[in-house]
Amino acid sequence: MARTCDSKVSKTWPLVGDSSKEVKDWLELPPEIMTMIFQKLGVVDILLSSQWVCTAWEQISLEPELWRSVHLPRRWDLFCMEKIAREAVYRSRGGLDEFSVEEFATDELLRFVSFR
């Protein structure tokens, strides 16, 4: 079953402090703008939560532009963080410019990054 954002949220939201005005449907934002918004999120946030919100967000999460710079702080066990790191590198599709991790880089992970 496909997920859609519009089935979960209202199409228009009132502006804060002005209930007489409405803003446009945020799903109508150009993909480039949505990608810029997603770039403000962290790698872990995108992979573990944002991409699961709806089909549109899932598609945005696959954009290689999001994955040019990957910075991963250690949050959980090493196995989980290494899987997240590998997925982020894979999604960059060869466009990775920066890669940094805290405390969990193994030789194997660094080889994986260097060959991508």
C-alpha distance (Angstrom), angle and dihedral (degrees) to the residues before:
residue distance angle dihedral
M1 . . .
A2 3.80 . .
R3 3.78 119.2 .
T4 3.76 118.3 -134.6
C5 3.78 127.8 -172.2
D6 3.77 95.4 -143.9
S7 3.78 91.6 62.4
K8 3.81 90.4 59.0
V9 3.79 105.1 41.1
S10 3.75 138.2 40.2
K11 3.80 116.9 -95.5
T12 3.78 92.9 -131.4
W13 3.78 130.7 30.4
P14 3.80 125.4 -162.4
L15 3.77 116.8 -114.5
V16 3.78 115.4 -106.8
G17 3.79 109.8 -93.2
D18 3.81 94.1 5.9
S19 3.76 114.9 76.0
S20 3.82 92.2 174.4
K21 3.82 94.1 69.5
E22 3.77 129.5 64.8
V23 3.79 132.0 -161.5
K24 3.79 125.6 -135.2
D25 3.77 123.0 -94.5
W26 3.81 106.2 -77.9
L27 3.81 89.2 -142.0
E28 3.78 87.4 69.9
L29 3.81 91.0 65.9
P30 3.81 112.5 115.3
P31 3.82 113.9 -97.5
E32 3.82 89.9 -115.6
I33 3.81 90.5 60.2
M34 3.80 92.4 47.4
T35 3.81 88.8 50.2
M36 3.81 89.8 52.7
I37 3.80 89.7 51.3
F38 3.80 91.1 49.7
Q39 3.81 90.0 50.5
K40 3.80 87.2 66.0
L41 3.81 89.2 62.1
G42 3.76 122.0 79.4
V43 3.79 125.0 -109.4
V44 3.80 92.0 -109.2
D45 3.81 92.3 49.4
I46 3.79 92.2 52.3
L47 3.80 96.1 45.4
L48 3.80 98.1 42.0
S49 3.78 102.4 36.4
S50 3.82 123.2 -3.3
Q51 3.80 97.0 57.8
W52 3.81 89.9 56.5
V53 3.82 96.3 56.8
C54 3.80 96.7 86.2
T55 3.79 144.0 -32.8
A56 3.80 93.3 -90.2
W57 3.80 92.1 54.1
E58 3.77 91.1 45.3
Q59 3.81 89.8 55.9
I60 3.80 91.4 48.6
S61 3.81 90.3 50.6
L62 3.81 89.2 60.0
E63 3.81 94.2 58.6
P64 3.84 109.0 117.9
E65 3.82 89.3 -143.7
L66 3.82 88.6 72.0
W67 3.77 91.7 58.5
R68 3.84 103.1 51.5
S69 3.79 90.6 101.5
V70 3.82 118.3 36.4
H71 3.81 119.7 -175.7
L72 3.78 117.3 173.0
P73 3.77 124.6 -175.3
R74 3.77 115.7 -162.7
R75 3.78 107.5 -98.9
W76 3.80 107.0 151.7
D77 3.74 139.7 6.7
L78 3.78 118.2 -32.6
F79 3.80 94.7 -112.7
C80 3.81 92.3 56.9
M81 3.81 93.5 45.7
E82 3.79 92.7 48.8
K83 3.82 90.5 52.5
I84 3.81 89.9 50.5
A85 3.81 90.6 48.6
R86 3.80 92.4 50.6
E87 3.81 92.2 48.8
A88 3.81 91.6 49.8
V89 3.81 91.8 49.7
Y90 3.80 91.1 46.7
R91 3.82 91.3 51.8
S92 3.80 91.1 53.3
R93 3.83 87.4 70.7
G94 3.78 92.7 -150.1
G95 3.80 94.7 -44.5
L96 3.80 97.5 104.1
D97 3.82 110.4 136.8
E98 3.82 101.2 166.7
F99 3.79 131.6 26.5
S100 3.78 126.8 176.8
V101 3.77 133.3 162.8
E102 3.77 134.5 178.1
E103 3.78 120.3 -127.0
F104 3.80 99.9 -33.0
A105 3.80 107.9 76.1
T106 3.78 112.4 126.1
D107 3.77 127.2 -169.8
E108 3.79 88.1 -109.8
L109 3.81 92.6 53.6
L110 3.80 92.3 47.9
R111 3.82 90.4 50.4
F112 3.81 88.9 50.9
V113 3.81 90.7 51.8
S114 3.80 93.5 46.6
F115 3.81 93.4 52.4
R116 3.79 93.6 49.7
